[in-house]
Amino acid sequence: MRFFKFMAGFAIGLALGWGLAVLFMPQSGREVRRRLQQRWERTLEEARSAAEETRRQAYIRLAELKGVESRQ
């Protein structure tokens, strides 16, 4: 029960803090949306790159394991 109260308070505080930050930031709404869009696109590209690298490493490891099996 305490945990849920803490999380509710945390979420409310987070929302209020975000709202105040947006309200008092010195940029226009258009500028904020543009920067958020750029950040989102950059984050997606980093996630795609990380997934591709992980996939590549998995295929390499799988090939190594298959090579070990065929030698035994």
Phi and psi restraints in degrees (range 20) as a CNS / XPLOR table:
assign (resid 1 and name C) (resid 2 and name N)
       (resid 2 and name CA) (resid 2 and name C) 1.0 -61.4 20.0 2
assign (resid 2 and name N) (resid 2 and name CA)
       (resid 2 and name C) (resid 3 and name N) 1.0 -40.2 20.0 2
assign (resid 2 and name C) (resid 3 and name N)
       (resid 3 and name CA) (resid 3 and name C) 1.0 -60.9 20.0 2
assign (resid 3 and name N) (resid 3 and name CA)
       (resid 3 and name C) (resid 4 and name N) 1.0 -43.9 20.0 2
assign (resid 3 and name C) (resid 4 and name N)
       (resid 4 and name CA) (resid 4 and name C) 1.0 -66.9 20.0 2
assign (resid 4 and name N) (resid 4 and name CA)
       (resid 4 and name C) (resid 5 and name N) 1.0 -37.9 20.0 2
assign (resid 4 and name C) (resid 5 and name N)
       (resid 5 and name CA) (resid 5 and name C) 1.0 -64.4 20.0 2
assign (resid 5 and name N) (resid 5 and name CA)
       (resid 5 and name C) (resid 6 and name N) 1.0 -41.7 20.0 2
assign (resid 5 and name C) (resid 6 and name N)
       (resid 6 and name CA) (resid 6 and name C) 1.0 -62.1 20.0 2
assign (resid 6 and name N) (resid 6 and name CA)
       (resid 6 and name C) (resid 7 and name N) 1.0 -47.0 20.0 2
assign (resid 6 and name C) (resid 7 and name N)
       (resid 7 and name CA) (resid 7 and name C) 1.0 -64.1 20.0 2
assign (resid 7 and name N) (resid 7 and name CA)
       (resid 7 and name C) (resid 8 and name N) 1.0 -37.9 20.0 2
assign (resid 7 and name C) (resid 8 and name N)
       (resid 8 and name CA) (resid 8 and name C) 1.0 -64.1 20.0 2
assign (resid 8 and name N) (resid 8 and name CA)
       (resid 8 and name C) (resid 9 and name N) 1.0 -45.5 20.0 2
assign (resid 8 and name C) (resid 9 and name N)
       (resid 9 and name CA) (resid 9 and name C) 1.0 -63.1 20.0 2
assign (resid 9 and name N) (resid 9 and name CA)
       (resid 9 and name C) (resid 10 and name N) 1.0 -39.9 20.0 2
assign (resid 9 and name C) (resid 10 and name N)
       (resid 10 and name CA) (resid 10 and name C) 1.0 -63.0 20.0 2
assign (resid 10 and name N) (resid 10 and name CA)
       (resid 10 and name C) (resid 11 and name N) 1.0 -45.5 20.0 2
assign (resid 10 and name C) (resid 11 and name N)
       (resid 11 and name CA) (resid 11 and name C) 1.0 -64.1 20.0 2
assign (resid 11 and name N) (resid 11 and name CA)
       (resid 11 and name C) (resid 12 and name N) 1.0 -41.4 20.0 2
assign (resid 11 and name C) (resid 12 and name N)
       (resid 12 and name CA) (resid 12 and name C) 1.0 -64.7 20.0 2
assign (resid 12 and name N) (resid 12 and name CA)
       (resid 12 and name C) (resid 13 and name N) 1.0 -44.3 20.0 2
assign (resid 12 and name C) (resid 13 and name N)
       (resid 13 and name CA) (resid 13 and name C) 1.0 -62.7 20.0 2
assign (resid 13 and name N) (resid 13 and name CA)
       (resid 13 and name C) (resid 14 and name N) 1.0 -40.3 20.0 2
assign (resid 13 and name C) (resid 14 and name N)
       (resid 14 and name CA) (resid 14 and name C) 1.0 -62.8 20.0 2
assign (resid 14 and name N) (resid 14 and name CA)
       (resid 14 and name C) (resid 15 and name N) 1.0 -45.8 20.0 2
assign (resid 14 and name C) (resid 15 and name N)
       (resid 15 and name CA) (resid 15 and name C) 1.0 -64.2 20.0 2
assign (resid 15 and name N) (resid 15 and name CA)
       (resid 15 and name C) (resid 16 and name N) 1.0 -43.0 20.0 2
assign (resid 15 and name C) (resid 16 and name N)
       (resid 16 and name CA) (resid 16 and name C) 1.0 -64.5 20.0 2
assign (resid 16 and name N) (resid 16 and name CA)
       (resid 16 and name C) (resid 17 and name N) 1.0 -42.9 20.0 2
assign (resid 16 and name C) (resid 17 and name N)
       (resid 17 and name CA) (resid 17 and name C) 1.0 -62.8 20.0 2
assign (resid 17 and name N) (resid 17 and name CA)
       (resid 17 and name C) (resid 18 and name N) 1.0 -43.0 20.0 2
assign (resid 17 and name C) (resid 18 and name N)
       (resid 18 and name CA) (resid 18 and name C) 1.0 -63.5 20.0 2
assign (resid 18 and name N) (resid 18 and name CA)
       (resid 18 and name C) (resid 19 and name N) 1.0 -43.9 20.0 2
assign (resid 18 and name C) (resid 19 and name N)
       (resid 19 and name CA) (resid 19 and name C) 1.0 -61.2 20.0 2
assign (resid 19 and name N) (resid 19 and name CA)
       (resid 19 and name C) (resid 20 and name N) 1.0 -43.3 20.0 2
assign (resid 19 and name C) (resid 20 and name N)
       (resid 20 and name CA) (resid 20 and name C) 1.0 -66.6 20.0 2
assign (resid 20 and name N) (resid 20 and name CA)
       (resid 20 and name C) (resid 21 and name N) 1.0 -39.4 20.0 2
assign (resid 20 and name C) (resid 21 and name N)
       (resid 21 and name CA) (resid 21 and name C) 1.0 -62.8 20.0 2
assign (resid 21 and name N) (resid 21 and name CA)
       (resid 21 and name C) (resid 22 and name N) 1.0 -43.7 20.0 2
assign (resid 21 and name C) (resid 22 and name N)
       (resid 22 and name CA) (resid 22 and name C) 1.0 -66.0 20.0 2
assign (resid 22 and name N) (resid 22 and name CA)
       (resid 22 and name C) (resid 23 and name N) 1.0 -39.8 20.0 2
assign (resid 22 and name C) (resid 23 and name N)
       (resid 23 and name CA) (resid 23 and name C) 1.0 -63.3 20.0 2
assign (resid 23 and name N) (resid 23 and name CA)
       (resid 23 and name C) (resid 24 and name N) 1.0 -39.5 20.0 2
assign (resid 23 and name C) (resid 24 and name N)
       (resid 24 and name CA) (resid 24 and name C) 1.0 -99.3 20.0 2
assign (resid 24 and name N) (resid 24 and name CA)
       (resid 24 and name C) (resid 25 and name N) 1.0 1.2 20.0 2
assign (resid 24 and name C) (resid 25 and name N)
       (resid 25 and name CA) (resid 25 and name C) 1.0 -71.0 20.0 2
assign (resid 25 and name N) (resid 25 and name CA)
       (resid 25 and name C) (resid 26 and name N) 1.0 144.6 20.0 2
assign (resid 25 and name C) (resid 26 and name N)
       (resid 26 and name CA) (resid 26 and name C) 1.0 -82.3 20.0 2
assign (resid 26 and name N) (resid 26 and name CA)
       (resid 26 and name C) (resid 27 and name N) 1.0 14.6 20.0 2
assign (resid 26 and name C) (resid 27 and name N)
       (resid 27 and name CA) (resid 27 and name C) 1.0 -109.2 20.0 2
assign (resid 27 and name N) (resid 27 and name CA)
       (resid 27 and name C) (resid 28 and name N) 1.0 156.6 20.0 2
assign (resid 27 and name C) (resid 28 and name N)
       (resid 28 and name CA) (resid 28 and name C) 1.0 -74.7 20.0 2
assign (resid 28 and name N) (resid 28 and name CA)
       (resid 28 and name C) (resid 29 and name N) 1.0 163.7 20.0 2
assign (resid 28 and name C) (resid 29 and name N)
       (resid 29 and name CA) (resid 29 and name C) 1.0 -60.5 20.0 2
assign (resid 29 and name N) (resid 29 and name CA)
       (resid 29 and name C) (resid 30 and name N) 1.0 -39.4 20.0 2
assign (resid 29 and name C) (resid 30 and name N)
       (resid 30 and name CA) (resid 30 and name C) 1.0 -61.8 20.0 2
assign (resid 30 and name N) (resid 30 and name CA)
       (resid 30 and name C) (resid 31 and name N) 1.0 -42.9 20.0 2
assign (resid 30 and name C) (resid 31 and name N)
       (resid 31 and name CA) (resid 31 and name C) 1.0 -65.2 20.0 2
assign (resid 31 and name N) (resid 31 and name CA)
       (resid 31 and name C) (resid 32 and name N) 1.0 -42.2 20.0 2
assign (resid 31 and name C) (resid 32 and name N)
       (resid 32 and name CA) (resid 32 and name C) 1.0 -62.3 20.0 2
assign (resid 32 and name N) (resid 32 and name CA)
       (resid 32 and name C) (resid 33 and name N) 1.0 -46.0 20.0 2
assign (resid 32 and name C) (resid 33 and name N)
       (resid 33 and name CA) (resid 33 and name C) 1.0 -62.0 20.0 2
assign (resid 33 and name N) (resid 33 and name CA)
       (resid 33 and name C) (resid 34 and name N) 1.0 -39.8 20.0 2
assign (resid 33 and name C) (resid 34 and name N)
       (resid 34 and name CA) (resid 34 and name C) 1.0 -63.4 20.0 2
assign (resid 34 and name N) (resid 34 and name CA)
       (resid 34 and name C) (resid 35 and name N) 1.0 -45.3 20.0 2
assign (resid 34 and name C) (resid 35 and name N)
       (resid 35 and name CA) (resid 35 and name C) 1.0 -66.9 20.0 2
assign (resid 35 and name N) (resid 35 and name CA)
       (resid 35 and name C) (resid 36 and name N) 1.0 -39.2 20.0 2
assign (resid 35 and name C) (resid 36 and name N)
       (resid 36 and name CA) (resid 36 and name C) 1.0 -63.8 20.0 2
assign (resid 36 and name N) (resid 36 and name CA)
       (resid 36 and name C) (resid 37 and name N) 1.0 -40.4 20.0 2
assign (resid 36 and name C) (resid 37 and name N)
       (resid 37 and name CA) (resid 37 and name C) 1.0 -62.7 20.0 2
assign (resid 37 and name N) (resid 37 and name CA)
       (resid 37 and name C) (resid 38 and name N) 1.0 -43.5 20.0 2
assign (resid 37 and name C) (resid 38 and name N)
       (resid 38 and name CA) (resid 38 and name C) 1.0 -63.3 20.0 2
assign (resid 38 and name N) (resid 38 and name CA)
       (resid 38 and name C) (resid 39 and name N) 1.0 -43.2 20.0 2
assign (resid 38 and name C) (resid 39 and name N)
       (resid 39 and name CA) (resid 39 and name C) 1.0 -64.6 20.0 2
assign (resid 39 and name N) (resid 39 and name CA)
       (resid 39 and name C) (resid 40 and name N) 1.0 -41.3 20.0 2
assign (resid 39 and name C) (resid 40 and name N)
       (resid 40 and name CA) (resid 40 and name C) 1.0 -61.4 20.0 2
assign (resid 40 and name N) (resid 40 and name CA)
       (resid 40 and name C) (resid 41 and name N) 1.0 -46.1 20.0 2
assign (resid 40 and name C) (resid 41 and name N)
       (resid 41 and name CA) (resid 41 and name C) 1.0 -63.2 20.0 2
assign (resid 41 and name N) (resid 41 and name CA)
       (resid 41 and name C) (resid 42 and name N) 1.0 -40.6 20.0 2
assign (resid 41 and name C) (resid 42 and name N)
       (resid 42 and name CA) (resid 42 and name C) 1.0 -64.8 20.0 2
assign (resid 42 and name N) (resid 42 and name CA)
       (resid 42 and name C) (resid 43 and name N) 1.0 -42.5 20.0 2
assign (resid 42 and name C) (resid 43 and name N)
       (resid 43 and name CA) (resid 43 and name C) 1.0 -63.5 20.0 2
assign (resid 43 and name N) (resid 43 and name CA)
       (resid 43 and name C) (resid 44 and name N) 1.0 -43.3 20.0 2
assign (resid 43 and name C) (resid 44 and name N)
       (resid 44 and name CA) (resid 44 and name C) 1.0 -62.0 20.0 2
assign (resid 44 and name N) (resid 44 and name CA)
       (resid 44 and name C) (resid 45 and name N) 1.0 -42.5 20.0 2
assign (resid 44 and name C) (resid 45 and name N)
       (resid 45 and name CA) (resid 45 and name C) 1.0 -63.5 20.0 2
assign (resid 45 and name N) (resid 45 and name CA)
       (resid 45 and name C) (resid 46 and name N) 1.0 -41.0 20.0 2
assign (resid 45 and name C) (resid 46 and name N)
       (resid 46 and name CA) (resid 46 and name C) 1.0 -64.3 20.0 2
assign (resid 46 and name N) (resid 46 and name CA)
       (resid 46 and name C) (resid 47 and name N) 1.0 -39.7 20.0 2
assign (resid 46 and name C) (resid 47 and name N)
       (resid 47 and name CA) (resid 47 and name C) 1.0 -65.5 20.0 2
assign (resid 47 and name N) (resid 47 and name CA)
       (resid 47 and name C) (resid 48 and name N) 1.0 -42.2 20.0 2
assign (resid 47 and name C) (resid 48 and name N)
       (resid 48 and name CA) (resid 48 and name C) 1.0 -63.2 20.0 2
assign (resid 48 and name N) (resid 48 and name CA)
       (resid 48 and name C) (resid 49 and name N) 1.0 -42.6 20.0 2
assign (resid 48 and name C) (resid 49 and name N)
       (resid 49 and name CA) (resid 49 and name C) 1.0 -63.3 20.0 2
assign (resid 49 and name N) (resid 49 and name CA)
       (resid 49 and name C) (resid 50 and name N) 1.0 -43.1 20.0 2
assign (resid 49 and name C) (resid 50 and name N)
       (resid 50 and name CA) (resid 50 and name C) 1.0 -64.2 20.0 2
assign (resid 50 and name N) (resid 50 and name CA)
       (resid 50 and name C) (resid 51 and name N) 1.0 -40.9 20.0 2
assign (resid 50 and name C) (resid 51 and name N)
       (resid 51 and name CA) (resid 51 and name C) 1.0 -64.9 20.0 2
assign (resid 51 and name N) (resid 51 and name CA)
       (resid 51 and name C) (resid 52 and name N) 1.0 -42.0 20.0 2
assign (resid 51 and name C) (resid 52 and name N)
       (resid 52 and name CA) (resid 52 and name C) 1.0 -63.8 20.0 2
assign (resid 52 and name N) (resid 52 and name CA)
       (resid 52 and name C) (resid 53 and name N) 1.0 -41.9 20.0 2
assign (resid 52 and name C) (resid 53 and name N)
       (resid 53 and name CA) (resid 53 and name C) 1.0 -64.9 20.0 2
assign (resid 53 and name N) (resid 53 and name CA)
       (resid 53 and name C) (resid 54 and name N) 1.0 -41.7 20.0 2
assign (resid 53 and name C) (resid 54 and name N)
       (resid 54 and name CA) (resid 54 and name C) 1.0 -63.5 20.0 2
assign (resid 54 and name N) (resid 54 and name CA)
       (resid 54 and name C) (resid 55 and name N) 1.0 -42.1 20.0 2
assign (resid 54 and name C) (resid 55 and name N)
       (resid 55 and name CA) (resid 55 and name C) 1.0 -62.3 20.0 2
assign (resid 55 and name N) (resid 55 and name CA)
       (resid 55 and name C) (resid 56 and name N) 1.0 -44.0 20.0 2
assign (resid 55 and name C) (resid 56 and name N)
       (resid 56 and name CA) (resid 56 and name C) 1.0 -61.7 20.0 2
assign (resid 56 and name N) (resid 56 and name CA)
       (resid 56 and name C) (resid 57 and name N) 1.0 -45.1 20.0 2
assign (resid 56 and name C) (resid 57 and name N)
       (resid 57 and name CA) (resid 57 and name C) 1.0 -64.0 20.0 2
assign (resid 57 and name N) (resid 57 and name CA)
       (resid 57 and name C) (resid 58 and name N) 1.0 -37.2 20.0 2
assign (resid 57 and name C) (resid 58 and name N)
       (resid 58 and name CA) (resid 58 and name C) 1.0 -64.9 20.0 2
assign (resid 58 and name N) (resid 58 and name CA)
       (resid 58 and name C) (resid 59 and name N) 1.0 -42.0 20.0 2
assign (resid 58 and name C) (resid 59 and name N)
       (resid 59 and name CA) (resid 59 and name C) 1.0 -65.0 20.0 2
assign (resid 59 and name N) (resid 59 and name CA)
       (resid 59 and name C) (resid 60 and name N) 1.0 -39.0 20.0 2
assign (resid 59 and name C) (resid 60 and name N)
       (resid 60 and name CA) (resid 60 and name C) 1.0 -63.4 20.0 2
assign (resid 60 and name N) (resid 60 and name CA)
       (resid 60 and name C) (resid 61 and name N) 1.0 -46.0 20.0 2
assign (resid 60 and name C) (resid 61 and name N)
       (resid 61 and name CA) (resid 61 and name C) 1.0 -64.5 20.0 2
assign (resid 61 and name N) (resid 61 and name CA)
       (resid 61 and name C) (resid 62 and name N) 1.0 -40.5 20.0 2
assign (resid 61 and name C) (resid 62 and name N)
       (resid 62 and name CA) (resid 62 and name C) 1.0 -61.9 20.0 2
assign (resid 62 and name N) (resid 62 and name CA)
       (resid 62 and name C) (resid 63 and name N) 1.0 -42.8 20.0 2
assign (resid 62 and name C) (resid 63 and name N)
       (resid 63 and name CA) (resid 63 and name C) 1.0 -63.1 20.0 2
assign (resid 63 and name N) (resid 63 and name CA)
       (resid 63 and name C) (resid 64 and name N) 1.0 -39.1 20.0 2
assign (resid 63 and name C) (resid 64 and name N)
       (resid 64 and name CA) (resid 64 and name C) 1.0 -63.7 20.0 2
assign (resid 64 and name N) (resid 64 and name CA)
       (resid 64 and name C) (resid 65 and name N) 1.0 -43.2 20.0 2
assign (resid 64 and name C) (resid 65 and name N)
       (resid 65 and name CA) (resid 65 and name C) 1.0 -66.1 20.0 2
assign (resid 65 and name N) (resid 65 and name CA)
       (resid 65 and name C) (resid 66 and name N) 1.0 -40.1 20.0 2
assign (resid 65 and name C) (resid 66 and name N)
       (resid 66 and name CA) (resid 66 and name C) 1.0 -64.3 20.0 2
assign (resid 66 and name N) (resid 66 and name CA)
       (resid 66 and name C) (resid 67 and name N) 1.0 -36.3 20.0 2
assign (resid 66 and name C) (resid 67 and name N)
       (resid 67 and name CA) (resid 67 and name C) 1.0 -66.3 20.0 2
assign (resid 67 and name N) (resid 67 and name CA)
       (resid 67 and name C) (resid 68 and name N) 1.0 -38.0 20.0 2
assign (resid 67 and name C) (resid 68 and name N)
       (resid 68 and name CA) (resid 68 and name C) 1.0 -67.7 20.0 2
assign (resid 68 and name N) (resid 68 and name CA)
       (resid 68 and name C) (resid 69 and name N) 1.0 -40.2 20.0 2
assign (resid 68 and name C) (resid 69 and name N)
       (resid 69 and name CA) (resid 69 and name C) 1.0 -63.4 20.0 2
assign (resid 69 and name N) (resid 69 and name CA)
       (resid 69 and name C) (resid 70 and name N) 1.0 -40.3 20.0 2
assign (resid 69 and name C) (resid 70 and name N)
       (resid 70 and name CA) (resid 70 and name C) 1.0 -72.7 20.0 2
assign (resid 70 and name N) (resid 70 and name CA)
       (resid 70 and name C) (resid 71 and name N) 1.0 -23.0 20.0 2
assign (resid 70 and name C) (resid 71 and name N)
       (resid 71 and name CA) (resid 71 and name C) 1.0 -79.8 20.0 2
assign (resid 71 and name N) (resid 71 and name CA)
       (resid 71 and name C) (resid 72 and name N) 1.0 -20.1 20.0 2
